[in-house]
Amino acid sequence: MDPDAVYSNMSDFPGTMTGVKRNSPKGKSENLYQNLRLEPTGVHAASPAAAPESQSAEGQLRKECLCKKTSLLFICLWIVTLISLIAILGLYFKQCSALRSELKEQQRNSSAHITELEKQLGEKEQELSQLWSRYNSGICSCNDTNNTVRGLFVELSRKSGAVIKPVWEWIRVAAVHVTADPDTANPFLRLYNDGKQVGCGDTWQNLPDTPKRFDTVPSVLGKEGFSSGRFYYEVQVGEKNGWALGVAEESINRMGDVILTTRNGFWTVWLSNGTDFKALDDPLAPLPLREKPRTVGVYVDYEEGQVSFYNVEARSHIYSFTGYNFTEKLYPYLSPFNTDNGKNTAPLIISPVNHIALI
């Protein structure tokens, strides 16, 4: 094949190089590329369809990068939140531990205080027992011993509320026989068991109208009055949500509404609405209701001008009226209150005093 023909035919291909013919002298081949020229061809040019594909790939990469950054941000926030939560829980448990320690310390202090009070009470009880033994042995005079016992009794009752055994027996030795007087009972009251139980009914009874009778308030007096010495009686109040107990002078007003105050000749305590516990002193004295008494003891020392009330089951002091100058007969006073729509129907029960059961 003719070389010139070959080169001639190659010029027909796009993008090929064209030069001088081979008939140039062999020694002048260095001028072979002097007249070279490049002709653009479409073989390696970028295709118009490749541009959108490149942009799509670039957008996909950006989305993936954004997702990674967002995920990383959420992970960082989650880690920060977790660390904060751990710190808060640590602080909470630390505070709980401190509170538990403080509570244990208070319990230890309370136990120590209670132990100390019990020790002091035991010492007082022992001291009073010794005095009582001396009294029974005739070592000291009766009057001196009574004064000592009375002083210790008042002091211990008012300060601690507890009544030690010898004093409790001394109080209950003064127990008297008490029955309700039907001639003084309000017509709504019902007397049972020979005057030992006093309840309130819902109907008016047609009873003789006497000056001794309470005509309006649901009250009754005991049959026997006392004008000297000491006397004591007990009344079961049970779970009643309202009642009043104490003593009253013979000359009290019994007509119409009656106000139970010392000025009007009444020395009483009462419970109303199940929680309102008061001594009807002047002024009124609210009483702490740590536990509702089920049996109330009423003690009177006529010469000393004293009326005291006790929670019999707890053997504790409730309240004392002191320093009065009694000049009239004093009668036991009882009021079961009204029935309160069936919520307060239980009777008051005058109970016999057992001198041995609580010693």
C-alpha positions as CSV (number, residue, x, y, z in Angstrom):
1,M,0.0,0.0,0.0
2,D,1.1,3.5,-0.8
3,P,2.1,5.3,2.4
4,D,0.8,8.5,1.0
5,A,-2.5,6.9,0.4
6,V,-2.6,5.8,4.0
7,Y,-1.9,9.3,5.3
8,S,-4.4,10.6,2.8
9,N,-7.1,8.3,4.1
10,M,-6.3,9.1,7.8
11,S,-7.1,12.7,7.2
12,D,-10.7,11.6,6.8
13,F,-10.9,10.6,10.5
14,P,-11.9,13.4,12.8
15,G,-9.3,14.5,15.3
16,T,-6.3,13.0,13.4
17,M,-3.1,15.0,12.9
18,T,-2.2,16.0,9.3
19,G,1.3,16.8,8.2
20,V,3.5,17.1,5.1
21,K,3.8,14.2,2.7
22,R,6.5,11.6,3.0
23,N,8.1,12.8,-0.2
24,S,10.0,15.3,1.9
25,P,13.7,14.6,2.0
26,K,14.7,12.2,4.7
27,G,17.2,14.5,6.2
28,K,14.6,17.2,6.8
29,S,12.3,15.2,9.1
30,E,12.8,17.7,11.9
31,N,10.3,20.0,10.2
32,L,7.7,17.3,10.4
33,Y,5.7,19.1,13.3
34,Q,6.1,22.6,12.2
35,N,2.8,22.9,10.6
36,L,0.9,20.6,13.0
37,R,-2.6,21.7,13.9
38,L,-5.2,20.2,16.2
39,E,-8.7,19.9,15.1
40,P,-11.3,19.5,17.8
41,T,-13.4,16.4,17.7
42,G,-16.5,15.3,19.7
43,V,-14.9,12.1,20.9
44,H,-13.8,13.3,24.4
45,A,-16.2,16.3,24.8
46,A,-18.5,16.3,27.8
47,S,-21.9,15.0,27.1
48,P,-24.8,17.4,27.8
49,A,-26.7,14.6,29.7
50,A,-23.8,14.1,32.1
51,A,-24.4,17.5,33.8
52,P,-27.7,16.6,35.5
53,E,-26.3,13.3,36.7
54,S,-23.4,15.1,38.2
55,Q,-25.6,17.6,39.9
56,S,-27.8,14.8,41.3
57,A,-24.8,12.9,42.7
58,E,-23.6,16.1,44.3
59,G,-27.0,16.8,45.9
60,Q,-27.1,13.2,47.2
61,L,-23.7,13.7,48.8
62,R,-24.9,17.0,50.4
63,K,-28.0,15.2,51.8
64,E,-25.9,12.4,53.2
65,C,-23.6,14.9,54.8
66,L,-26.5,16.9,56.3
67,C,-28.0,13.7,57.7
68,K,-24.7,12.8,59.3
69,K,-24.3,16.2,60.8
70,T,-27.9,16.1,62.1
71,S,-27.4,12.7,63.6
72,L,-24.2,13.8,65.2
73,L,-26.0,16.8,66.7
74,F,-28.8,14.7,68.1
75,I,-26.3,12.3,69.6
76,C,-24.4,15.2,71.2
77,L,-27.7,16.5,72.7
78,W,-28.7,13.1,73.9
79,I,-25.3,12.7,75.6
80,V,-25.6,16.1,77.2
81,T,-29.1,15.3,78.4
82,L,-28.0,12.0,79.8
83,I,-25.1,13.6,81.7
84,S,-27.5,16.2,83.1
85,L,-30.0,13.5,84.2
86,I,-27.2,11.6,85.8
87,A,-26.1,14.7,87.7
88,I,-29.6,15.5,88.8
89,L,-30.2,11.9,90.0
90,G,-26.9,12.0,91.8
91,L,-27.9,15.2,93.6
92,Y,-31.3,13.8,94.4
93,F,-29.9,10.6,95.9
94,K,-27.4,12.7,97.8
95,Q,-30.2,14.8,99.3
96,C,-32.2,11.7,100.1
97,S,-29.2,10.2,101.9
98,A,-28.8,13.5,103.9
99,L,-32.5,13.5,104.8
100,R,-32.3,9.8,105.9
101,S,-29.3,10.6,108.0
102,E,-31.1,13.6,109.6
103,L,-34.2,11.5,110.3
104,K,-32.2,8.8,111.9
105,E,-30.4,11.4,114.0
106,Q,-33.8,12.9,115.1
107,Q,-35.1,9.4,115.9
108,R,-32.0,8.8,118.0
109,N,-32.4,12.1,119.8
110,S,-36.2,11.4,120.3
111,S,-35.5,8.0,121.7
112,A,-32.9,9.5,124.1
113,H,-35.3,12.2,125.1
114,I,-38.1,9.7,125.7
115,T,-35.7,7.5,127.7
116,E,-34.7,10.4,129.8
117,L,-38.4,11.4,130.5
118,E,-39.2,7.8,131.4
119,K,-36.3,7.8,133.8
120,Q,-37.4,11.0,135.4
121,L,-41.0,9.7,135.7
122,G,-39.7,6.5,137.2
123,E,-37.7,8.5,139.7
124,K,-40.8,10.6,140.6
125,E,-42.9,7.5,140.9
126,Q,-40.3,5.9,143.2
127,E,-40.1,9.0,145.3
128,L,-43.8,9.2,145.6
129,S,-44.1,5.5,146.4
130,Q,-41.6,6.0,149.2
131,L,-43.7,8.9,150.5
132,W,-46.8,6.8,150.3
133,S,-45.1,4.0,152.2
134,R,-44.0,6.4,154.9
135,Y,-47.6,7.6,155.1
136,N,-49.0,4.1,155.5
137,S,-46.3,3.4,158.1
138,G,-47.2,6.4,160.2
139,I,-43.7,7.9,159.9
140,C,-45.0,11.2,158.9
141,S,-48.2,12.9,159.8
142,C,-51.3,12.4,157.6
143,N,-51.7,16.1,156.8
144,D,-48.1,16.5,155.7
145,T,-48.2,13.5,153.5
146,N,-51.5,14.5,151.9
147,N,-50.1,17.9,151.1
148,T,-46.9,16.4,149.6
149,V,-48.9,13.9,147.6
150,R,-51.3,16.6,146.4
151,G,-48.4,18.8,145.3
152,L,-46.7,16.1,143.4
153,F,-49.9,15.0,141.9
154,V,-50.7,18.5,140.6
155,E,-47.2,19.0,139.3
156,L,-46.9,15.6,137.5
157,S,-50.4,15.8,136.1
158,R,-49.9,19.2,134.6
159,K,-46.4,18.7,133.3
160,S,-46.5,15.2,131.9
161,G,-50.2,14.3,131.8
162,A,-49.4,10.9,133.2
163,V,-50.8,9.8,136.6
164,I,-48.6,7.5,138.6
165,K,-50.1,4.4,140.2
166,P,-50.2,5.5,143.9
167,V,-51.8,8.8,143.0
168,W,-54.2,7.1,140.6
169,E,-55.4,4.8,143.4
170,W,-55.6,7.7,145.8
171,I,-57.9,9.5,143.3
172,R,-60.1,6.4,142.7
173,V,-60.5,5.6,146.4
174,A,-62.8,8.7,146.4
175,A,-65.2,7.0,144.0
176,V,-68.9,7.5,144.9
177,H,-72.2,5.9,143.7
178,V,-73.8,8.1,141.0
179,T,-77.1,7.6,139.3
180,A,-79.0,10.1,137.1
181,D,-81.9,12.0,138.7
182,P,-85.1,11.5,136.6
183,D,-86.6,14.7,138.1
184,T,-83.8,16.8,136.4
185,A,-83.7,15.0,133.1
186,N,-84.7,16.8,129.9
187,P,-87.9,15.3,128.4
188,F,-85.9,14.1,125.3
189,L,-83.6,12.0,127.5
190,R,-84.0,8.3,128.2
191,L,-82.7,6.8,131.4
192,Y,-82.0,3.1,131.5
193,N,-80.6,0.6,133.9
194,D,-81.8,2.3,137.1
195,G,-80.3,5.6,136.0
196,K,-76.9,4.3,135.0
197,Q,-77.4,5.0,131.3
198,V,-78.4,8.3,129.8
199,G,-79.4,8.5,126.1
200,C,-81.2,11.0,123.9
201,G,-84.3,10.2,122.0
202,D,-86.1,11.9,119.1
203,T,-89.5,12.4,120.8
204,W,-90.6,14.6,123.6
205,Q,-91.9,12.8,126.7
206,N,-94.7,14.2,128.7
207,L,-93.0,14.5,132.1
208,P,-94.0,16.5,135.2
209,D,-92.9,20.2,134.8
210,T,-90.6,20.9,137.8
211,P,-88.1,23.6,138.6
212,K,-85.4,21.0,138.8
213,R,-85.8,19.8,135.2
214,F,-83.8,21.0,132.2
215,D,-86.6,22.1,129.9
216,T,-84.5,22.8,126.7
217,V,-81.0,21.3,126.8
218,P,-80.5,17.5,126.8
219,S,-78.9,17.4,130.3
220,V,-79.4,15.6,133.6
221,L,-77.8,15.8,137.1
222,G,-76.9,13.1,139.5
223,K,-79.2,12.3,142.5
224,E,-76.6,12.9,145.2
225,G,-74.9,16.2,145.8
226,F,-71.6,16.8,147.7
227,S,-70.6,19.8,149.8
228,S,-67.3,18.6,151.3
229,G,-64.5,16.2,150.9
230,R,-63.5,14.4,147.7
231,F,-65.6,12.4,145.2
232,Y,-64.9,10.7,141.9
233,Y,-67.0,9.0,139.2
234,E,-66.4,7.5,135.8
235,V,-68.6,7.7,132.6
236,Q,-68.1,5.6,129.5
237,V,-68.5,7.8,126.4
238,G,-67.4,5.2,123.9
239,E,-67.3,6.4,120.3
240,K,-69.9,9.2,120.7
241,N,-69.1,12.3,118.7
242,G,-70.7,14.7,121.2
243,W,-71.1,14.8,125.0
244,A,-70.5,17.0,128.1
245,L,-69.5,15.9,131.6
246,G,-68.5,17.5,134.9
247,V,-70.2,19.0,138.0
248,A,-72.7,21.8,138.5
249,E,-73.9,23.9,141.4
250,E,-77.3,23.3,142.8
251,S,-78.6,26.8,141.9
252,I,-77.8,26.7,138.2
253,N,-80.3,27.9,135.6
254,R,-82.2,25.0,134.1
255,M,-84.7,26.9,131.9
256,G,-84.2,27.7,128.3
257,D,-80.7,27.7,126.8
258,V,-77.9,27.0,129.2
259,I,-74.4,28.2,128.8
260,L,-71.9,25.8,130.4
261,T,-69.3,28.1,132.0
262,T,-67.7,28.4,135.4
263,R,-69.5,31.8,135.9
264,N,-72.8,30.0,135.5
265,G,-71.9,27.3,138.0
266,F,-70.7,24.6,135.6
267,W,-67.2,22.9,135.6
268,T,-67.3,20.7,132.5
269,V,-65.4,19.4,129.4
270,W,-67.1,18.5,126.2
271,L,-66.6,16.9,122.8
272,S,-68.6,18.1,119.8
273,N,-68.5,17.1,116.1
274,G,-66.2,14.3,117.0
275,T,-63.0,16.5,117.1
276,D,-63.8,19.7,119.0
277,F,-62.6,18.9,122.5
278,K,-62.7,21.8,125.0
279,A,-62.7,22.6,128.7
280,L,-65.5,25.1,129.2
281,D,-63.4,27.4,131.4
282,D,-63.3,31.2,131.3
283,P,-61.9,31.6,128.7
284,L,-62.5,28.4,126.8
285,A,-59.5,26.0,126.8
286,P,-59.1,23.9,123.6
287,L,-57.7,20.5,124.5
288,P,-55.3,18.4,122.3
289,L,-57.1,15.3,121.2
290,R,-54.2,12.9,120.9
291,E,-56.6,10.1,121.4
292,K,-60.3,10.2,122.0
293,P,-61.1,9.1,125.6
294,R,-63.6,6.2,125.8
295,T,-64.0,6.5,129.6
296,V,-63.7,9.8,131.4
297,G,-63.0,10.1,135.2
298,V,-64.3,13.2,137.1
299,Y,-62.5,14.1,140.3
300,V,-63.6,16.8,142.8
301,D,-61.7,18.1,145.9
302,Y,-64.3,20.4,147.4
303,E,-62.0,22.1,150.0
304,E,-59.2,22.6,147.5
305,G,-61.6,24.1,144.9
306,Q,-60.4,21.6,142.3
307,V,-62.3,19.7,139.5
308,S,-60.1,17.4,137.3
309,F,-60.8,15.1,134.4
310,Y,-58.9,12.0,133.3
311,N,-58.7,9.6,130.4
312,V,-59.2,6.4,132.3
313,E,-57.8,3.9,129.8
314,A,-54.7,5.9,129.2
315,R,-54.5,6.9,132.9
316,S,-53.7,10.4,131.8
317,H,-54.8,13.9,132.9
318,I,-57.1,15.8,130.6
319,Y,-57.8,19.1,132.4
320,S,-58.1,20.7,135.9
321,F,-60.1,23.6,137.1
322,T,-58.3,24.9,140.2
323,G,-58.5,27.7,142.8
324,Y,-62.3,27.9,143.2
325,N,-64.2,28.6,146.4
326,F,-67.2,26.3,146.3
327,T,-70.1,27.3,148.5
328,E,-72.9,25.2,147.3
329,K,-73.6,21.5,146.7
330,L,-72.0,20.1,143.6
331,Y,-73.9,17.5,141.5
332,P,-72.5,15.3,138.7
333,Y,-73.6,16.7,135.4
334,L,-74.1,14.6,132.2
335,S,-75.3,15.5,128.7
336,P,-75.3,13.0,125.8
337,F,-76.1,15.7,123.3
338,N,-78.8,15.2,120.6
339,T,-78.8,12.3,118.2
340,D,-77.2,14.2,115.3
341,N,-79.5,12.4,112.8
342,G,-78.6,9.0,114.1
343,K,-74.9,9.6,114.4
344,N,-74.8,10.1,118.2
345,T,-77.4,7.8,119.6
346,A,-75.2,5.8,122.0
347,P,-75.9,6.4,125.7
348,L,-73.5,7.7,128.4
349,I,-72.9,4.9,130.8
350,I,-72.0,5.6,134.5
351,S,-69.6,2.8,135.2
352,P,-68.5,1.3,138.5
353,V,-64.9,2.1,139.6
354,N,-62.6,-0.8,139.8
355,H,-59.8,0.0,142.2
356,I,-57.5,-2.9,141.1
357,A,-57.8,-3.2,137.3
358,L,-55.5,-0.3,136.4
359,I,-53.0,-0.4,139.3
